[in-house]
Amino acid sequence: MTKHDIAGGCHCGNVTYVFETTKPLDALGLRACQCTFCRAHGARTTSDPDGAFRLKVADASQLQRYRFGLKTADFLICKTCGAFIGALMEEQGRRYITVNANTFQPPPAYTIAGSANDFSAEDTSGRIARRAAKWTPVTEFTV
C-alpha cells in the first residue's frame, strides 16, 4: 500500500500537521459540507479512515476550539491568522479528524470542487458513528 504524506497548517505557522493517506487526493475526493460554518469558511474537507493525522500546535493559547449544532466535534481555528484547520471528534478515547484541504501546503487547485454533503438530518449517534467510520484517526496531537 502506497502512503501519501500531505503537509499542511495554518497561514502563520502556529498549527502544522502531516496527513498520511493511503490514497491520492483524487481518489479521496473533497467534500463541501453544507453547514453554515463550513460554507462561511469555504471549506473543502477530506479524510481517510485508513490513514493517520499528526497535529502540532506551537502556542496552544492561539488554538480556538469552536462547537455548535450537535456539539460532537471541535472546529479547530488558529486565533492568530484565522485559518480553519479541520473538525476534530473525540470518541471512546480516540480522536478523528476531517481536514480542510485549503490548509494543505500547497492547497489543491480551486478548480477541484468539493462534493456537496448535507448532514443536517443526522442525529447525534448517527453523526458520531459516521465520523468514526469515515474520518482520519489522529495519532499525534501535540499542544
Secondary structure, 3 states (H helix, E strand, C coil): CCCEEEEEECCCCCEEEEEEECCCHHHHCCEEECCHHHHHHCCCEECCCCCEEEEEECCHHHEEEECCCCCCCEEEEECCCCCEEEEEEEECCEEEEEEEHHHECCCCCCCCCCEEECCCCCCHHHHHHHHHHHCEEEEEEEC
